[in-house]
């Protein structure tokens, strides 16, 4: 067999030429791999004494990044999200950076840190950040609420970082983070929306943190829009659905509903053992009177505050142990009857309710403070003599004149 060495050599040279001229192709974010790999960011981290900080965590995130972005495959494939640890000399370096605006979050032991923001454009290939000094973390806190609604969850996320927090059931939040300038995303979601797909409301706030503590404020989200009725034909369907859901399918709508000007303005469910109030009732926006006495309910719907035209609310003779905070949002309420329950305290802000009638007798207001006693005294000076306390006389600490 005759071996053609010239032919083999020619094939090898051709293959080598193709290999050298053909790169691995473009990467996510635009540009070739060669172009991207030459673009980097580097810096040195120091403590307050000017000494290098080793083993500090350095996180680089796009400025549009939120912690939820981790769940988006397309976002993660098209953006640069990386973590590094500083070396013994406090240095760090990120290679293959994409063109974008970034936040650089640096921390050590979750106690000291720094926040740095910068952008990279097409013409920049090598960014050397000035020495970054770490300071003690700051604390921010505040309150978020949806007016008249208790069953809402509040999530706070800081753009460009992993910082996030879920507010407690009362809407209070607290967060530790490095000092710097931030934009925070506030989101309120109904408690049933476990996938967080339909926010009740949301907004963003840009702020600076320069001191060790910052009170963010008391924020109020807008109430969610409701599919409201505009006439009795719609109202009657709503009441019918509510009665059926509460197993009162044999009860006629007009037997429990009060109608004025072609709208349902009153609902009397007294004596029916419904145990809970149907959510369909929330669509009755013209409701002025709601009687839930002797219905065996054990809780008042947290959305009660949405009935902004409600003037009379009767909750007597049930098994209630507390009232939702939304009840203080009933700005039109004139009459409140909660007698014969097991309530021991009123929700925050109750003293601002301007009522004409109040009945709190036969409850457990046995060790109430002066704010409550002064408020209740305005409506019934003898209320304290009819509490379910031991001994079965005036509430503890009171005197008989």
N, C-alpha and C positions, 0 to 999 in steps of 0.2 A: 504493500500500500504506500502510495506516494503522499507525503504530508506537505501541504502548501503552507509553509510558515508565513509567507508574505500575506496570504489571505487571512490567516488567524490573527496576525498582528494588526491588520487593518480593522478587523471586527472589534478587537479589544480597544483600539484607540477611539473608534466610533462610539462604543458603549460608554467609555470614560468621559468623552466629550458631552454626551447627553446627560450623564449623571451630574456633571459639574454645572451644567447650564440650567438644570431643572431643579427648583427648590421644592420644599414640602408643601407649598401652596399658601394662600392667605389664611390668617387666623381671625377669630371673632373680634369685631371691633374695627376692622378695616386695616389695610396696609399689609405688606408681606411680613413674614417672620423675621427677615433680616432687619427690616425697618423698625419693627416693634421691639426686638431684643436690644436695640441700641438706645432705647429710651428708658431712663431709669431715674429714680428718686433716692437720695441718700441723705443721712443726717447723723447727728450725735446727740444723745440724751444725757443731760446733766442734772444733778440735784441742786438744792439751794446753795450749797457750798461750792458749786462749780466742779464737783467731781463726777466722773463718768458713772452712769447707772447701768449695771449689767443685769441681764435677765428681765428687762422690762418688756412688756407686751406692746407691740406696735401693730395697730390695725388700720388698714387703708380701705376706705369705702367711698363709692361715688356719692356725691352730695344728694342725689335723689334716692339713695338707698334707705330702706326701712327694714327692721328685723323680719317683717313679713316677706321681704324680697327673697329670703332663703327658700321659700316655698315655690318660687317661680323659676322653672328651668330655663325659660327663654331669657329672663333677666340675668341669671347667673352666667349664662353662656355668652352674653353680649357685653358684660361689664367686668371690671377688674376688682375682685374682692380677695384680699390676702391678709395673712397674719405673719409677723416675724418676731423674733426675740433678739434683743440687743446683745452685742458681744461684750467681752470683758472691758473693752474701751468705750462702751456705750454707743457704738455705731450700729447702724442698720442700713439696709439697701433693698430696694424693690426693683426688679428688672422686668422687662417686657410690658411696661406700662402703656395702657391705651389712652388716647386723647380724651380728656374728660375733666370735670371739676371734682375735687376730692376733699374728704375730711380725713385727717390723720389723728387717730385717737391713741394716746400713749398712756400706759398706767403701770404701776408697780404695786403688787399686793393689794390692789383695790383701795389704796389709801392715798397715794400721790399720783398725779397725772397731769396731762396737758392736752390741749386741743389745737390743732393747726389746720388751716384751710388753704388750699392752693389749687391752681388749674394748670393743665398741660395742653399746649396747642401743637399743631403740626410741626412748627419750626423748632420746638424745644426737644432736645435729645437727652440732656443730662441736667437734672435739677439738684443743686446742693442746698439743702435747707440750713439756715443758721442754727446755731446750738439751741436746743430746746430744753428749757428748765422745767422740772416737775414741781408742782405745788400740791399742798394738801387738798383733797377733794372738797368740793362745796356740797351743801345740801339744799335742795329746793323742795317746796311742798305747796299744797293748795287744795282746793275743793272743786269738784265738778258735779253738776246735777242736771237732770232734765226736769223742768218745772212740772210738778204734779205726778211724776212717775217714779216709782221705787224700783220696779223690776227691770233695771237697766244696768249693763256692765260698761265700765269705762276703761279704755286702753290708751296709754300714752306711749308714743314712740318718737325718738329723736332722730331726725334725718341725718344720714351720713354716719350713723353709729349703731351699735348694738344695744344702746340704752333704751329700756322700755319698762313700763310698769302698769299693773292693773290696779285701779283704785279700789279701796275697800267698799263694803256694802253701803257705807254712808257717803261715798264719793270722795273721801280723803285720799290723797296720794303724797308720797315722799320719794325722793330719788337722790342718790349720790352720784356726782359726775365731776370731771375736771372743770376748772374755770375756763370760760371762753364764750363764744357767740354760738347760739344754737337756734334751730327752727324745730319746734315740736308739733307733732301731729296728734290732735285729740280726736278720739272716736268714741261714740256712744252707740251701743248695740242692745237690742232687746234681748233679755236673758234666754229666750227660746232659740235665738239665732246662733247656734253653737258653731257654725261655720263662718260667722262674722261676714255675711254676704250682703246684708241690708242694714246699713247704719241708720240709726234714728237721726243722727246729726253728726257733723264733723267739722273741724276747722283747724287752722294752723296758726302758730304764734312764734314770732322771732324775738329773741331776748338775749341779753348779756348777763353772764354770771361772773362778777368780779370779786365779790366778798365770800366769806365762808358760809353765809346763809342768805337765801332769797325766798321771800314769800311770793308765790306766783299770782295769787288772787283767788277769787271765788267766781267760777265760771258757770254760766247757765246755758245749757243747750236748748234749742227749740224743741217743742213737743212735736212728735211725728204727725204728719197729716193723716186724717181719718177719712174713710169713705162715708161721708155723712149723708143723711137723708134730707130731702127738701119738702116732703109732704107726708100726709098720713098714710097714703098707700104704701110708701116705703117704710115708714115707721112701724106700721102694723105687721109688715113682713118680718122686720127685725124682732119685734116683740114675740111674734109667733115662733121664730127660730129659737129665741131665748127660752121661752116656755117649754118647747119640746126638748131642748138640751137639758133643762132642769127637771125633766120628767113630769111636767105639768101639761101634757098634751091634751088633757080633757078640759082644761080651763080656757074659756073664751078670752080673746084679746081685750075686748071692751070691759070685761069684768075686773081687770087689773089696771087698765090704762085710763088716764084722764086726758081728754082731747080738747084743745083750744086752738082756734085759728088753723084748723087742719093739720095740727102737729100734736104729738104725744108730749105732754108737759109734766105728767105725773105717772108714777108706777107704784102700785100698792101690792106688795107680795106678803103682807103681814099674815102670819099664821101658817104659811105653806112651808113644809120642811124641805127647803131646797138645798141646805148645807153649804152651797156656794152660789155666787152670782155669775151668770153666763157672760162671757166676753162680748156677746152680741149687743149687750146693753150700751156698750161704749159708743155706739153709733147714734144714740139718742141725744143729740147735741142740744136740744131745747128743753131737756129735763130740768124741772124746777123743784119737784118733790119726789123723794125716794124713800119708801117705807120698807125697811127690812127687819122690822121687829118680829120676834118670835119665829124666826126662820131657821134657827139652829145653825147659823153660819159661825165658823170659828175664826174667820179672818175677813177683813174688809179688803177688796181688791186694791192693789197698790196703785192702779190707774184711776182711783177715785178723784184725784185732783184734776182730771180732764173735764169734769162736769162744771164748767165755769159759770153756768147759769143756775146751778143748784142752790135753792134757798132753804129747803127743809130736808134734813137727813135724820131718819129714825133708825137706830141700831139697837134698841133696847131688848132686854130679855133674850140674850144669846150667850154663847160661850166665849166671847171675845176676851183675849188677854192683853191685846195691844191694839193701837191704831196706827196705820201707815202715815208716814210724814206727809204724803200727798194731801192729806185732809186739811192741812193748814193753807193749802193753795186755793181752797174754795173761797174765792174773793166775794162771791155773792151770798154766801151762807149766812142765814139769820137765826136758824133754829137747829140745835143739835141735841139729840136725846140718846144717851149711851147708858141709861140706868139698867141695873140688874145684869151686870157682866162681871168680869174678873180683871178689869183694867187697873193697873197700879200706877201708871204714869202716862202723861201726854207726850206726843212727839214734839221735837224741838220747834220753837216758834209759835206754840199754841197761844201764848199771851198776846199775840198780835191779831188774833181772830176777833172781829167785832160782831158779836152776836146780840140777839135780842132775847133769846131763850136758851138755857143750858140746863140739862139734868144729868148729873154725874152720880146720883145716889146709888146705893147698893153695889158699890165696886170695892176696890182694894186700895184706895188712896189713903193709906194708913200712916205714911211717913213722908208726906209731900213737903216740899220746901215752900218758902214764903212767896215765891213767884206764883206758884200754882194756887196756894190758898187765897192770896189777894185777888187773883183772877176769878176763881170760883165764887168767892164771897160777893162779887158784884152781881151775880145772878141768883144765888141762893145762899144766904148766910147760914142756913141750917144743914147744908150738904154734909158736913163732917159728922153729924149725928147718925147718919145712915150709911156708914161704910162697913164692909165685911171684915172687921178687925177684931182682935182679941185684946181686951174684953169687948163685948158687943155694945160699946158705948161710943162716945166721941173718939175721933182719931187720937192716937198717942201724942201727947204733948199739948193737947188742947185743954181748955178749962171750961167748966160750966158756970155760966154767970147767973 
